[in-house]
Amino acid sequence: MDPSLWTPNPELLTQLLAALEKSNAPDTATQQHVKAFLDHVALQDPNAYARHLALVLASSSHPNVNVRRVSGLLLKTFVVSATQYRTLVPASVEHIKLASFAAVTDVNNPDVQKTAGIVLTSLVRVDVSHAPDVLQRLVQMLDSQAESVAEAAFGAISIICEDCAQSLDSDAPQLLQQLIPFFIQKFDSPSARLRALAISSTNQFAIIHSPSLIVCLAQYVHGLYRCASDTDAAVIKNVCQGLVLVLEIRPDALRAEMQALIQFMLKCTESTDSMVALEACEFWLAFGEQDDLMENLEPYMEELIRVLLKGMVYSENDLIAMGPDVEDSHIADRVQDIKPVFHKAKSHASKMTDEQKKQFKEQQKAAAAAAGSAASHDDDDEYDDDDDDDDDDDDGDDDSNSWTLRKCSAAALDLLSNLYLDGILEPLLPRLKEYLQSPDWKYREAGVLALGAIAEGCTTGLEPHLRDLIKFLTNCLADSKPLVRAITCWTLSRYSRWIVNGPELSQAEPNHAELYFQPFLQGLLVMMLDNSKRVQEAGCSALATLEEEALDMLVPFLPHILTTISNAFAKYQSKNLLILYDAVGTLADSVGRALNNPSYIPLLLGPLVEKWKVIQDDDRELFPLLECMASVAIALGPGFKDMSPPVWERCLRIIQNTLQKQMVYQQAAAAGPNVSVEAEEADMDFVVVALDLLSGVVQGLGDVGLELVQNSRPPIMDVVVFCMKDSSTDVRQSAYALLGDLIISTFPVVRPHLETLFPLLIHQIGRKDESYEMSVCNNATWATGELALQLGSDAQAFVQPLLPVLVSIVNAGADRRIRTLQENAAITIGRLGFVCPHAIAGAVEHFIVGWCAALRDVRDNMEKESAFKGMCAMVQANPQGVYKHFAYFCDAVGRWERPSVSMNEVFTNTITGYRNALGQQQWDQLVATFPAQTRDKIRVRYNV
């Protein structure tokens, strides 16, 4: 049907216009009435609804521009919904296109032009097959004599490129092969607006490394160079963005002009236009990723440091956006100030080094699609680029949520300090001294920020200065400006290791703790009760960082710390409570059972119980509280016993209610769209956080909690098994963690369910190739190892189906993604060998090489010890099976740093027994094939 033959319904059009006129009415009742009418029309006849909205949008004779704009926005909302879009017949879609193209040419109404462009963009977004038609028609409009039409058309093109670059690249490559060269030609347009849009549109394909752009890379780069002398700020901003993208994807394309490029970016980083400066500053972050280009930057290091320090000073716009820097602790937080609260499922692994923890976190990323933390004490929070926050409605008045020149400059200085190390100190320190001594607080604050930025990279070079610097910074905690106090907390926390442990390269002062640690701790406790919410947040976050480093050193100060925390609970508004929960949980993790003191428990549990009483079961604010209580339960151990029954009961209730809600939702979804069932999808994070708190209670109480667990209603193992089968990876991850803790502490509750558990464990461990399952596999493997220790020789019944799955993991080769899983699998194999060596020893030749590779570099700990004792038992049971690979075993043994007495005795018996069984001559021949380092270690340590 020809769209031009369609005629509107006069009655419907009149009603629709009347509704649109009232859409901005101030009273809620009228707005609800309008919405109900529009929803009704859209449901009754979606094609008529969409066509009439398009008609209003394109009606240049209608006097009310706002009505036309609202009509276009409603049309965009309708079209962008895939479900609603599918209700449109092709003639309706074509009508929407024609109307939108007509509205783009409405030179008298820029808002209507922009809205029409958004509608066209939505059509392409929902169905990329519209791209050739829409983009080619918009390109034709660029030749319009009316500049506003050309600008509106290119504005729509730019939005399409930004929103649909990936789809265009994969589904319309031939179109891109025509468009990208055309865009590059438009870099030379006489219109600054069109130049900026052309560069921005092309940049979108550099972001995704589009092959259609790569073939035009030389023209693209030369076009950017030509525009580098432009006088328009928007053009220069986009040029900077484009050059940064080229540096990331094809740095060789810039090598010939690198000196001029560095000078250009230095100039732009100092631009008075904040957006130009920010885009240019990104260049230094990208540059830091190019190791082979580092020498190009060295001649400009002094100038670059000057520019970055300047960029770290708060601008007037920064300060205006942040709001008054005043005492505001009595003012309630606004809803938009509080980040959404997420929970990360509990993970169990063998004791890990910091590097291994980083690897483990990388593995968890795939399993946490919505992972985030509302309250984190990450060292990089002060200049964290919140790239994942694409909320267009962010009003930007919370500085912590926006990426600014100040943060980018600090991040660049941090990166440079890690690349050039102490080499940046010579040009940096004189300027830094000027900043720190400035009478202008904004420069002092920037100097303190810079000290924090270089804390990691310049540790060695700064060490001679740290005694004076730490004292200076501690005094800055008393600065009259809240922002200076806040940044000082963060910067001092970056030096926590030195403050706690003293210098590495020189002798520490005998009273080091009194001079540095105690004043810092005292200062942070004062900051936590500051009347500025920013200072409270910074002090609380810094305390959490210090706690991780100080550990038992905090014990003598627990009365003061806990009193401060108790007072903070009474003083803090919602946002800072999230950080406070984190600090309490970290304190519990750091000092452990030292908290189980009758005089401490009321101070610690009192505020938590008060929050526990007022937060509802379906409130996400429950997440940080339950996370905190899990750490507290583990730390208090028996001291948490009185609190355990109500906690246990509530967690089970939360799990039951959430699972029931999810079942209703799934049943409704399965019934299909024609069945009217009101059902909302459950938030499974409630199950995860409740399971993790149950784990904390079990872990803390140990076997003292057996009666509580046995009397659980519903039975705890029914809950665990049900959650082990859930479709959510986070739920299963926490379920397997809880299973492991139940095995360790309350095995009688678990034993009756072995026939059900082992098939689930084996199936889950076998899903190692699914990256998003990695954390679940880790927990399942760890729980299986704990189960083996509890079962003893009875584990033999499960060896046959379990061993091949574990062996496939340890034999997977050096794969960084599964290294932690390989360690857990090796420990579980070792534990099976420890309790039933003869059931496994026959296969030892098939996995000993991978097994040794998995555990050779793991830090000495009890889990590793139980695994090696199991391997030694297997070697003794089947010495011939390890003969060809005995060097690997001896290498792994030799890498132990401080084996316990019993472990060392087992090693001695195993190795000397092996030598005696072979005889000296054959032993000497075997050892001669060992690497020299392994041979020497074994001979010296075990006298063989």
Buried (B, 14 or more C-beta within 10 A) or exposed (E): EEBEEBEBEEEBBEBBBEBBBBBEEEEEEBBEBBEEBBEEBBEEBBBBBBBBBBBBBBBBEBEBBEBBBBBBBBBBBBBBBEEBBEBBEEBBBBBBBBBBBBBBBBBEBBEBBBBBBBBBBBBBBBBBEBBBBBBEBBBEBBEBEEEBBBBBBBBBBBBBBBBBBBBBBEEBEEBBBBBBBBBBEBBEBEBBBBBBBBBBBBBBBBBBEBEBBBEBBEBBBBBBBEBBEBEBBBBBBBBBBBBBBBBBBBBEBBEEBBEEBBEBBBBBBBBEBBBBBBBBBBBBBBBBEBEEBEEBBEEBBBBBBBBBBBBBBBBEEBBEBBEEBEEBBEEEBEEEBBBEBBBBBBBBBBEBEEEBEEBBBEBBEBBBEEBBBBBBBEBBBBBBBBEEEEEEEEEEBBBBBBBBBBBBBBBBBBBBBBBBBBBBBEBBBEBBEEBBEBEEBBBBBBBBBBBBBBBBBBBEBBBEBBBEBBBBBBEBBEBEBBBBBBBBBBBBBBBBBBBBBBBEEEEBEEEBBEBBBBBBBBBBBBBBBBEBBBBBBBBBBBBBBBBBBBBEBBBEBBEEBBEBBBBBBEBBBEBBBBBBBBBBBBBBBBBBBBBBBEEBBEBBBEBBBEBBEEBEEEEBBBBBBBBBBBBBBBBBBBBBBEBBEEBBEBBBEBBBBBBEBBEBBBEBEEEEEEEEEEBEEBBBBBBBBBBBBBBBBBBBBBEBBBEBBEEBEEBBBEBBBBBBEBEBBBBBBBBBBBBBBBBBBBBEBBBEBBEEBBEBBBEBBBBBEEEBBBBBBBBBBBBBBBBBBBBEEEBBBBBEEBBBBBBBBBBBEEEEBBBBBBBBBBBBBBBBBBBBBEBBBEBBBBBBBBBBBBBBEBEBEEBBBBBBBBBBBBBBBBBEBBEEBBBBBBBBBBBBEEBEEEBBEBBBEBBBBBBEEBEEEEBEEBBEEBEEEBBEBBEEBBEB
